[in-house]
C-alpha cells in the first residue's frame, strides 16, 4: 500500500497574487545602506542601475526567460514561468555534510519513517568537511551518524573519513563540499542542486541553479526528490574589460557586494556575464558565485561555455543540457562594470559589504593571514598566493595559515609547477616564504569551529583571510577582526604585516 | 516561561518542543514509486488558482482538535540592530549539536545569541547559569538572520523560548527555515527604524489579529505586515506538522 502526498498549498509560502508575508520579499525590496562608505576614489566603473527592459509588445515574440527561470521551468516541467511563482522543482542533486547531515537524517526518519528509503541513492552526495580534524566528540559522532546512514541507504557518493590523524590514508575523503562537488563532476549545466550549506550557490558557476537550504527542507527532498521553491527575479551583472593582472574574481565579487550591500540581492538571482566573466577559469567563476549569498542572493549563474565543458570532460558521465538566457529575458536590474578600472579591495570588519580599497588600509597592522575555504582555498587561489611570494622572494612577517579545500588541491600544491618559478611547486614556495605547512583539507577555521580547530582565532586578532564572511566571531573570537581579501592581497599582506595592495609585489 | 498579562493560548508555547516531546506518528511514504501520483496532485493543486480555497481548505478546528493559532504574544523584548548574522545568533562551534535530539535541542537554546559582542549588547540574552531567555520577543533591524542557511539559527531561538521575531526584513534562509521548522514567528514591520525606538526590557505585545506591535513601556504602536498563511504553519510546528494536521499528508 503506497501512500501519496498532497503538497502544501502554494499559498503557504505566499502565492504571488496574495498578500502574504512572502510577497513582502518580492523584487521591490530596497537595499539598506547600513553604514557609511569610506571615500572611494575608483572612478566611473558602474553605470547607474537601469529599470528592467520593456517587455516585447508584439504577440508573436516568445516569452523570454533568464537562465535561472529557464532552469527552474525545465526542472518543474513547465513551458514558462515568472519570478514570484511558487513551483515544485525536481532536484537533481542533494548535498549534505557533517554539520547538517545528522539533523537532516533525523528529520527524514521522523517524517518518512525509520525504515524509509531516500528518493534516489545516486542523487544524494554526503560530504564530511566542516568539523573533521578535531577531538570534539560530538563532531566525530556526527561523521559516524552520516556514515551509518550512507551504509544503510547504500548512498553512492559518500566521501568518508575514518582516520583523522592522517587524511591521506582515507582514499574516499575529499574535503570542502562545494569544491568536491565540482571536482567530482556533480555540478552540471542546466541542473538543480540543493545543499545544506549557504555556499551551495558556488555551483552556479556551472550554469545551474544551486542554493542553500535548511535541514527540514533537505529532509523533505531526501524523501521526495522535490521542493517547493519560489522563482527569483534576476539581477544582471555585466563585467567587461580586460582583467588587470593584479585582480582576481574575489576582488570582483567584493566590489559588487560593496555596491549592492549584504541585502542587495535578497531573494534574487545574480547573473554574471560579460567579456571578463568569459575570460575567467572555472575556479574563478566559482569564487564569484560562492559569495552570492553574502549579498543575500538566492543563487548565482554564469553561462556555460567551452571553459565549462572542458572542465567537465572526464568528470561526469551524466548527460547535461546547457541553458541560456533569452535575448528578450527580463531582468529586475542591471549593473555594468568596467573591470579594467577596478582596484584590489577588501571587506573590512565586520561585514562583507564594508568595502575599502586595499591600498587605503595600508596602515592596518595584522596578526595573521588565512588562505583557505571554498571561497579561497582552491588550487588557483594557492597558485595566485604563490606567485606573490615568488615575486617578492622574502619571508612572511606574520603566521600564514594554508588550508587546501580538498585532497586534490593539497596534491596540486605539492605537484603542480608554478609558472615562472623554474619548476617549483606551491608547497616549496610557501615553505621558502615561511608559511605554515599546508594543513589537512577541510573548512577549517573559516567558521571558527570546535576550539581545537587549526588556525581558529581564540584571542582577539586582526586577520586577512580569503574566506567569505567576517561578521563578529566568524573565525572564533567575538572581538577578532577579519579583512576579507583575494589570495593576492592576502599573500601581499602576509609579506608586510599590514593590509597590502598586491601591486606592491605583482608588478 | 515568562509571566504574561494577556492570556496566551497553549499552542503558542514552543510548538516545536511539543513536536519533539510527543512525536507525531509517522507512516512510511513511498515517493519513488508514486511520482506519478505526486505529479497528478501537484498539477491539480497548482492549476486551481481561483478555487484554491475550496480544494485545499484548512480544516476548521473541531472541539477535540488543537486550539486555533495564537493571536498575541506578550512579554519583554530584546533589541538588536541590522544584519544580525547566524554566527551571532548561534556561534558555529555549537553546530555540532543536532537539533532533532531533544537534549541537544535544549542545549542549543542555551547558546542563543551568545555570539553577540558584549560591547554592543551588554545585557546577556540568557542569564548565566540558566538555559532559556526571559525575552520572548526579539526586535531587530534589517536583514535579520543573514549568513548561513543552517536551521540552527531559528531553532536555537525557539529552543531558548523566543516566540516571535519582529524585524524590518529577513534573509531568505532565516525566513524559510523559520517556517519549515515552526521555531519562531518571523514578523515584518511596515516602517524602518522601529528597533531604534525600543529598548531591551521594554514590555511589548505582538497582536497578529490586528497586525500591530505595541511597545507599552514607550507607549508606541507600529504596523506589522500580515503573516498570512505562514501563521498556521508555524503554529502547527512547521512544514511537516502542518501538512499532517491539515490532512495533506496521511
Interface residues (C-beta under 8 A of the other chain):
Chain A: X2 X3 X4 X5 X6 X7 X8 X9 X10 X11 X12 X13 X14 X15 X17 X18 X19 X20 X21 X22 X24 X25 X29 X32 X34 X77 X87 X88 X99 X100 X102 X103 X106 X107 X110 X111 X112 X113 X115 X116 X117 X119 X120 X130 X131 X136 X138 X139 X142 X145 X196 X197 X198 X200 X211 X212 X213 X214 X215 X216 X217 X219 X220 X223 X224 X225 X226 X262 X263 X266 X267 X293 X296 X298 X351 X447 X448 X449 X450 X451 X469 X471 X472 X473 X474 X476 X478 X479
Chain B: X23 X24 X26 X27 X28 X29 X30 X31 X32 X33 X34 X35 X37 X38 X39 X41 X42 X45 X46 X49 X52 X56 X82 X83 X85 X87 X88 X91 X92 X93 X95 X96 X97 X98 X99 X100 X101 X115 X116 X117 X118 X119 X141 X142 X143 X146 X147 X148 X149 X150 X151 X168 X169 X170 X171 X172 X173 X175 X176 X177 X179 X180 X181 X186 X187 X188 X192 X225 X226 X227 X228 X229 X230 X233 X238 X239 X240 X242 X243 X247 X248 X249 X250
